[in-house]
Amino acid sequence: MATEYDLVILGGGTGGYVAAIRAAQLGLKTAIVESGQLGGTCLHKGCIPSKALLRSAEVFRNTKDVSRFGVEISGISLNFEEVQKRKHSIVEQLHNGVKALMKKGKIDVYYGYGRILGPSIFSPMPGTISVEMADGTENEMLIPNNVLIATGSKPRDLEGIQVDGHIILNSDHALQMDKLPKSILIIGGGVIGIEWASMLNDFGVQVTVLEYGERILPTEDEDIAIEAEKQLIKRGIQIVKNARIQAESLQKETNKISIQANIKDKLEIFEAEKLLVSVGRVANSEGIGLENTEIELDSGFIKVNEIYQTKEKHIYAIGDVIGGMQLAHVASHEGISAVEHIATGQKHTMKYENIARCVYSYPEVASVGLTEKQALEQGFKIKVGRFPFKAIGKALVYGDSEGFVKMIADEDTNDLLGVHMVGPHVTDMISEAALGLLLDATPWEIGSTIHPHPSLSEVMGEAALAVDGVAIHF
């Protein structure tokens, strides 16, 4: 049986289902093909479940430290089974919400594995989708005017280290742990590795991070990364940089794993109960029929133009499968932009430098715009303001005053270039900075905004004033 659509979306993750909703709003007859569950990686294997665990870790950490607030509690313990139940409950609630949105938008959902066919009896152009149905029923043939590929990504493997899901894990496996290990090695000090390091440390696990580069969080401003590392080490997390993993040295036993790393020409052995490989993600671009099209790849990622068209102009691609920032909120807005072009012909190009990015560790890290190094490399003459949380009354009241906000501006035009934060609740405050960049604000305009007192957001106003050396409270 063949069914015609205005748009068929391969992948029902955050980018895919948001694009489908917008397409339905614009009057397009739309279908999603999803091989797993609606919501994709973000809802089931990434953003939401990991943040649910991080929240439980935060509560556990704070509860153990309540005596400094004058509160006395005894007999504190962690029930990790209940932690996981809470995570599952949140995911299921949101999953049901996404399914309800599909019904509301009259969006057809095909659960199965979709492949793009070449020119055939169904269409003279590539793009017909053959769906191998998950329930074993006969394949469905979908004939769309347009296709949107939103198949996402999966954890990258590390050559020579075989992930087994029990002793050697990737982030997908780690989310499903039913019991916490006493110790863990984490290969990779990027965003995912640092979030897991922070969470597991809060849960009482002995954590060692082995990072190949010269610093953790390599995409963040250097000052921010240094401060985050300092705080993580202070909490008892071991961070080893310039670590060249010797995969051939790996030895695995029932409850122990060991591996060697070359640290500045010196071999060191690291041991733990489990090993988490966190070295980035790769595109889900194989097995979806791209060979039947003229679509081009670059290191496994689908190549697109500024409006997300592939070389086949009626086939678009968004999200992790095209590389870039690989963030859920980025995929969603790429999907909206692609769909609006399909429906209206209008081009809405995104300014990626205006998109905020967050690390939900403790301390939290958030940033938007250019780092100091990037600004200098691009030829800007810059001025920089910094303001510490320790000078913010609400931070002291809150009991978390480590960290700072760093603001970078163009000295010639006074335009805001970047804002970088490390400290309490910065992932919630970064949106003010992102709005500032969107509106081409200057530090003076942010500094002139009257922030409520006492509030953590006062740090934004003070950092903005600090750009011109007129901060009030420091």
C-alpha positions as CSV (number, residue, x, y, z in Angstrom):
1,M,0.0,0.0,0.0
2,A,1.3,3.5,-0.9
3,T,0.3,6.7,0.8
4,E,1.0,10.2,-0.4
5,Y,2.3,13.0,1.9
6,D,3.5,16.5,1.6
7,L,6.3,15.7,4.0
8,V,7.7,12.5,5.5
9,I,10.2,12.9,8.4
10,L,12.7,10.1,9.1
11,G,13.2,10.2,12.8
12,G,10.8,11.2,15.6
13,G,13.3,12.8,18.0
14,T,13.2,16.4,19.2
15,G,14.1,17.8,15.8
16,G,11.7,15.5,13.9
17,Y,8.6,15.8,16.0
18,V,8.9,19.5,16.4
19,A,9.3,19.9,12.6
20,A,6.2,17.7,12.2
21,I,4.1,19.9,14.5
22,R,5.2,23.0,12.6
23,A,4.5,21.3,9.3
24,A,1.0,20.4,10.5
25,Q,0.4,24.0,11.6
26,L,1.3,25.1,8.1
27,G,-1.2,22.7,6.5
28,L,1.2,20.0,5.3
29,K,0.0,16.4,5.3
30,T,2.8,15.0,7.4
31,A,4.1,11.6,8.6
32,I,6.9,10.5,10.9
33,V,8.8,7.3,10.6
34,E,10.4,6.3,13.9
35,S,12.3,3.1,14.5
36,G,12.2,3.4,18.3
37,Q,10.1,5.8,20.5
38,L,8.9,9.3,19.8
39,G,11.2,11.8,21.5
40,G,14.3,10.1,20.3
41,T,17.7,10.3,22.0
42,C,16.9,13.5,23.9
43,L,13.8,12.2,25.6
44,H,14.9,8.6,26.1
45,K,18.7,8.4,26.2
46,G,20.0,11.9,26.7
47,C,18.7,15.3,27.8
48,I,15.8,14.4,30.0
49,P,16.8,11.2,31.7
50,S,20.4,12.4,32.4
51,K,19.0,15.7,33.9
52,A,16.6,13.7,36.0
53,L,19.5,11.8,37.4
54,L,21.5,15.0,37.9
55,R,18.6,16.5,39.8
56,S,18.5,13.5,42.2
57,A,22.3,13.8,42.5
58,E,22.0,17.5,43.4
59,V,19.3,16.8,46.0
60,F,21.4,14.1,47.6
61,R,24.5,16.4,47.6
62,N,22.6,19.2,49.2
63,T,20.9,17.0,51.8
64,K,24.3,15.7,53.0
65,D,25.4,19.4,53.4
66,V,22.4,20.8,55.2
67,S,24.1,21.3,58.5
68,R,25.7,24.5,57.2
69,F,22.2,25.9,56.9
70,G,21.4,25.1,60.5
71,V,19.4,22.0,59.6
72,E,20.2,18.7,61.2
73,I,19.3,15.4,59.6
74,S,20.6,11.9,60.3
75,G,20.4,8.6,58.5
76,I,20.7,10.0,55.0
77,S,20.9,7.3,52.3
78,L,20.4,6.9,48.6
79,N,17.9,4.6,47.0
80,F,19.1,4.3,43.5
81,E,16.2,2.1,42.5
82,E,13.8,5.0,43.3
83,V,16.1,7.4,41.5
84,Q,15.7,5.4,38.4
85,K,12.0,5.0,38.9
86,R,11.6,8.8,39.1
87,K,13.6,9.2,35.9
88,H,11.4,6.6,34.1
89,S,8.3,8.4,35.3
90,I,9.4,11.8,34.0
91,V,10.4,10.2,30.6
92,E,7.1,8.4,30.3
93,Q,5.0,11.5,31.1
94,L,6.8,13.5,28.4
95,H,6.6,10.6,26.0
96,N,2.9,10.5,26.4
97,G,2.8,14.2,25.9
98,V,4.6,13.9,22.5
99,K,2.2,11.2,21.4
100,A,-0.7,13.4,22.3
101,L,0.8,16.2,20.2
102,M,1.0,13.9,17.2
103,K,-2.7,13.1,17.5
104,K,-3.6,16.7,18.0
105,G,-1.7,17.7,14.8
106,K,-3.1,14.7,12.9
107,I,0.4,13.5,12.2
108,D,0.7,9.9,11.1
109,V,3.4,7.9,12.9
110,Y,4.8,4.8,11.4
111,Y,6.8,2.7,13.8
112,G,9.5,1.0,11.8
113,Y,12.8,1.4,9.9
114,G,12.5,3.8,7.0
115,R,14.7,3.8,3.9
116,I,14.9,6.2,1.0
117,L,14.3,4.6,-2.4
118,G,15.7,5.7,-5.7
119,P,13.6,6.5,-8.7
120,S,10.9,3.8,-9.1
121,I,7.3,3.2,-10.2
122,F,6.2,5.3,-7.3
123,S,8.2,8.4,-8.2
124,P,10.6,9.6,-10.9
125,M,12.7,11.2,-8.2
126,P,14.5,9.6,-5.2
127,G,12.5,10.0,-2.0
128,T,9.9,7.3,-1.7
129,I,10.2,5.8,1.8
130,S,9.9,2.1,2.4
131,V,9.0,1.4,6.0
132,E,9.9,-2.0,7.4
133,M,7.2,-2.1,10.1
134,A,8.3,-2.9,13.7
135,D,5.2,-5.0,14.2
136,G,6.2,-7.4,11.4
137,T,3.3,-6.4,9.1
138,E,3.8,-5.7,5.4
139,N,6.1,-2.9,4.4
140,E,4.5,0.5,4.0
141,M,5.4,2.7,1.0
142,L,5.2,6.5,1.6
143,I,5.3,8.9,-1.3
144,P,6.2,12.4,-0.1
145,N,6.7,15.6,-2.0
146,N,9.5,16.4,0.5
147,V,11.6,14.4,2.9
148,L,13.2,15.6,6.1
149,I,16.0,13.4,7.5
150,A,16.2,13.8,11.3
151,T,17.8,10.5,12.3
152,G,20.1,11.9,14.9
153,S,23.3,10.3,16.3
154,K,24.7,7.6,18.5
155,P,27.6,7.4,20.9
156,R,31.0,7.2,19.2
157,D,33.1,4.1,19.8
158,L,36.8,4.3,20.7
159,E,39.0,2.2,18.5
160,G,40.2,-0.9,20.3
161,I,37.8,-0.7,23.2
162,Q,34.7,-2.9,22.8
163,V,31.7,-1.5,24.6
164,D,29.8,-4.4,26.2
165,G,27.1,-2.6,28.2
166,H,28.1,-4.1,31.5
167,I,31.7,-3.3,32.4
168,I,32.5,-1.0,29.5
169,L,29.6,1.5,28.9
170,N,28.6,4.3,26.7
171,S,26.1,7.0,27.9
172,D,23.1,4.9,26.7
173,H,24.1,2.0,28.9
174,A,25.0,4.3,31.9
175,L,21.5,5.6,32.0
176,Q,20.2,2.1,32.5
177,M,22.4,1.1,35.4
178,D,20.4,-0.6,38.2
179,K,23.3,-0.3,40.6
180,L,26.0,2.2,41.1
181,P,29.6,1.1,40.9
182,K,32.1,2.1,43.7
183,S,34.4,3.5,41.1
184,I,34.4,4.5,37.4
185,L,36.8,5.6,34.7
186,I,35.5,8.1,32.2
187,I,37.3,8.5,28.9
188,G,36.5,12.0,27.6
189,G,36.2,15.3,29.4
190,G,33.7,16.9,27.1
191,V,30.1,17.9,28.0
192,I,28.7,14.4,28.5
193,G,31.7,13.1,30.3
194,I,31.8,16.0,32.7
195,E,28.1,15.7,33.4
196,W,28.4,12.0,34.2
197,A,31.5,12.7,36.3
198,S,29.7,15.3,38.4
199,M,26.6,13.2,38.8
200,L,28.3,10.0,39.8
201,N,30.6,11.9,42.2
202,D,27.5,13.3,43.9
203,F,26.1,9.8,44.2
204,G,29.3,8.7,46.0
205,V,31.2,7.0,43.2
206,Q,34.9,7.5,42.9
207,V,35.4,9.1,39.5
208,T,38.5,9.5,37.3
209,V,38.3,11.5,34.1
210,L,40.8,10.7,31.4
211,E,40.9,13.6,28.9
212,Y,43.0,13.5,25.7
213,G,43.4,17.2,25.4
214,E,45.0,19.9,27.5
215,R,41.8,20.8,29.3
216,I,38.3,19.6,29.9
217,L,35.3,21.2,28.1
218,P,37.4,22.2,25.1
219,T,34.6,24.1,23.4
220,E,34.1,26.5,26.3
221,D,36.0,29.7,27.1
222,E,39.3,28.7,28.6
223,D,38.8,30.7,31.9
224,I,35.4,29.0,32.4
225,A,36.9,25.5,31.8
226,I,39.7,26.2,34.2
227,E,37.3,27.3,36.9
228,A,35.0,24.3,36.3
229,E,37.9,21.9,36.6
230,K,39.1,23.6,39.8
231,Q,35.7,23.0,41.4
232,L,35.4,19.5,40.2
233,I,38.8,18.6,41.6
234,K,37.9,20.2,44.9
235,R,34.9,17.8,45.1
236,G,37.2,14.8,44.8
237,I,37.0,14.1,41.1
238,Q,40.4,13.0,39.6
239,I,41.0,14.7,36.2
240,V,43.9,13.5,34.1
241,K,44.7,15.6,31.0
242,N,46.9,14.8,28.0
243,A,45.9,11.2,28.5
244,R,46.7,9.0,25.5
245,I,44.7,5.8,26.1
246,Q,46.5,2.6,25.3
247,A,43.6,0.5,24.2
248,E,45.7,-2.7,23.8
249,S,46.4,-2.6,27.6
250,L,42.8,-2.9,28.6
251,Q,42.2,-5.8,31.0
252,K,38.6,-6.7,32.0
253,E,37.5,-8.9,34.9
254,T,34.1,-9.5,36.5
255,N,34.2,-6.5,38.7
256,K,37.3,-4.6,37.6
257,I,38.8,-3.0,34.6
258,S,42.2,-1.6,34.1
259,I,43.8,0.4,31.3
260,Q,47.0,2.3,30.7
261,A,47.3,5.9,29.5
262,N,50.4,7.7,28.4
263,I,50.7,10.9,30.4
264,K,53.5,13.1,29.0
265,D,55.5,10.0,28.0
266,K,54.9,8.2,31.2
267,L,52.6,5.1,31.3
268,E,50.1,5.1,34.2
269,I,47.6,2.4,35.1
270,F,44.0,3.3,36.0
271,E,41.6,0.9,37.6
272,A,37.9,1.0,38.4
273,E,34.8,-1.2,38.5
274,K,33.4,0.3,35.3
275,L,34.6,2.3,32.3
276,L,32.5,4.9,30.5
277,V,33.5,5.9,27.0
278,S,32.4,9.4,26.2
279,V,34.2,10.6,23.1
280,G,31.5,12.3,21.1
281,R,28.7,11.1,18.8
282,V,28.4,9.9,15.2
283,A,25.6,10.5,12.7
284,N,22.9,7.9,12.1
285,S,23.4,8.2,8.3
286,E,24.0,4.6,7.4
287,G,21.3,2.2,6.3
288,I,18.7,4.9,5.4
289,G,19.1,4.7,1.7
290,L,21.4,7.6,1.0
291,E,23.2,5.6,-1.6
292,N,20.0,5.8,-3.7
293,T,20.3,9.5,-3.9
294,E,22.8,12.2,-4.8
295,I,23.1,13.3,-1.1
296,E,26.7,13.9,-0.1
297,L,28.3,13.1,3.2
298,D,31.2,14.7,5.1
299,S,32.8,12.4,7.7
300,G,29.5,10.6,8.0
301,F,27.4,13.8,8.4
302,I,24.9,14.8,5.7
303,K,25.9,18.0,3.8
304,V,23.2,20.7,3.6
305,N,23.0,24.3,2.6
306,E,21.9,27.2,4.8
307,I,18.2,26.2,4.5
308,Y,19.0,22.5,5.3
309,Q,18.5,21.2,1.7
310,T,20.7,18.3,0.6
311,K,21.9,18.0,-2.9
312,E,18.5,16.5,-3.6
313,K,16.6,19.8,-3.2
314,H,13.3,18.1,-2.0
315,I,15.2,16.2,0.7
316,Y,16.2,18.2,3.8
317,A,18.3,17.2,6.8
318,I,18.5,18.6,10.3
319,G,19.9,17.9,13.8
320,D,22.8,15.7,14.8
321,V,22.8,13.9,11.4
322,I,24.2,17.1,9.8
323,G,26.8,17.7,12.6
324,G,27.2,21.2,14.0
325,M,26.3,22.0,17.6
326,Q,24.4,18.7,18.1
327,L,22.0,20.1,20.6
328,A,18.3,19.3,21.0
329,H,17.1,22.9,20.9
330,V,19.3,23.5,17.8
331,A,17.7,20.5,16.0
332,S,14.2,21.8,16.8
333,H,14.8,25.2,15.3
334,E,16.6,23.7,12.3
335,G,13.5,21.6,11.8
336,I,11.2,24.6,12.0
337,S,13.3,26.6,9.5
338,A,13.4,23.6,7.1
339,V,9.6,23.1,7.3
340,E,8.8,26.8,6.8
341,H,11.0,26.8,3.7
342,I,9.1,23.8,2.4
343,A,5.7,25.3,3.1
344,T,6.3,29.0,2.3
345,G,9.6,29.3,0.4
346,Q,10.8,31.7,3.1
347,K,14.4,31.4,4.2
348,H,15.1,31.7,7.9
349,T,18.8,31.2,8.4
350,M,20.0,30.6,11.9
351,K,22.9,32.5,13.6
352,Y,24.6,29.6,15.4
353,E,26.8,32.0,17.4
354,N,23.6,33.3,19.1
355,I,22.6,29.9,20.4
356,A,23.2,29.1,24.1
357,R,24.9,25.9,25.2
358,C,24.8,24.4,28.6
359,V,26.7,21.9,30.8
360,Y,24.5,20.6,33.6
361,S,27.3,19.6,35.9
362,Y,28.1,21.0,39.3
363,P,29.2,23.7,38.8
364,E,26.9,24.5,35.9
365,V,28.4,26.0,32.8
366,A,26.6,28.1,30.2
367,S,27.7,30.2,27.3
368,V,26.6,32.0,24.1
369,G,28.6,33.8,21.4
370,L,32.4,33.9,20.9
371,T,35.0,32.8,23.5
372,E,37.8,35.3,24.2
373,K,40.1,33.2,22.0
374,Q,37.6,33.1,19.1
375,A,37.0,36.8,19.3
376,L,40.8,37.6,19.1
377,E,41.3,35.1,16.3
378,Q,38.5,36.8,14.3
379,G,40.3,40.1,14.6
380,F,38.2,41.9,17.2
381,K,39.7,44.4,19.6
382,I,37.9,43.3,22.7
383,K,37.1,44.4,26.2
384,V,36.2,41.9,28.9
385,G,34.2,42.2,32.1
386,R,34.2,39.6,34.9
387,F,32.1,39.5,38.0
388,P,32.2,36.8,40.8
389,F,29.2,35.2,42.4
390,K,30.8,35.7,45.8
391,A,29.9,39.4,45.5
392,I,26.2,38.5,44.8
393,G,24.1,38.5,48.0
394,K,21.6,35.9,46.7
395,A,24.5,33.5,45.9
396,L,25.7,33.7,49.5
397,V,22.1,33.2,50.8
398,Y,21.7,30.3,48.4
399,G,24.9,28.8,49.7
400,D,26.7,28.5,46.4
401,S,28.9,31.4,45.5
402,E,31.8,29.9,43.5
403,G,32.2,30.9,39.9
404,F,31.7,34.0,37.8
405,V,30.3,35.5,34.7
406,K,32.6,36.7,31.9
407,M,31.3,39.2,29.2
408,I,33.2,40.0,26.0
409,A,32.5,43.0,23.9
410,D,33.8,44.7,20.8
411,E,35.9,47.7,21.9
412,D,35.2,49.6,18.7
413,T,31.4,49.2,18.4
414,N,30.6,48.2,22.0
415,D,28.6,45.3,20.7
416,L,28.2,42.2,22.8
417,L,30.3,39.3,21.4
418,G,30.0,36.5,24.0
419,V,28.9,35.7,27.6
420,H,30.3,32.8,29.5
421,M,29.2,31.6,33.0
422,V,30.2,29.1,35.6
423,G,28.3,28.8,38.8
424,P,24.8,28.4,40.3
425,H,21.9,28.2,38.0
426,V,23.7,29.7,35.0
427,T,21.9,27.3,32.6
428,D,18.7,29.2,33.5
429,M,20.3,32.6,33.3
430,I,22.1,32.3,29.9
431,S,18.9,33.1,28.0
432,E,19.2,36.8,29.0
433,A,22.6,36.8,27.3
434,A,21.3,35.0,24.2
435,L,18.5,37.6,23.9
436,G,21.1,40.3,24.2
437,L,23.1,38.9,21.3
438,L,19.9,38.4,19.2
439,L,19.0,42.1,19.7
440,D,22.6,43.3,19.2
441,A,22.7,44.7,22.7
442,T,25.7,46.4,24.3
443,P,27.0,45.7,27.8
444,W,25.8,49.1,28.8
445,E,22.2,48.2,27.9
446,I,22.4,45.0,29.9
447,G,24.1,46.8,32.8
448,S,21.3,49.5,32.6
449,T,18.6,46.8,32.9
450,I,17.4,46.9,36.5
451,H,17.8,43.4,37.9
452,P,15.8,42.5,41.0
453,H,17.6,42.3,44.3
454,P,18.4,39.9,45.7
455,S,18.7,37.6,42.7
456,L,21.4,35.6,41.0
457,S,20.6,37.5,37.8
458,E,22.3,40.6,39.3
459,V,25.6,39.0,38.3
460,M,24.6,39.7,34.7
461,G,24.2,43.4,35.3
462,E,27.4,43.7,37.3
463,A,29.4,41.7,34.7
464,A,28.1,44.1,32.0
465,L,29.2,47.1,34.0
466,A,32.5,45.5,34.6
467,V,33.2,45.5,30.9
468,D,33.7,49.3,31.2
469,G,35.2,49.1,34.7
470,V,32.2,50.5,36.5
471,A,30.9,47.4,38.4
472,I,29.2,48.5,41.6
473,H,29.8,45.7,44.1
474,F,33.3,44.5,43.4
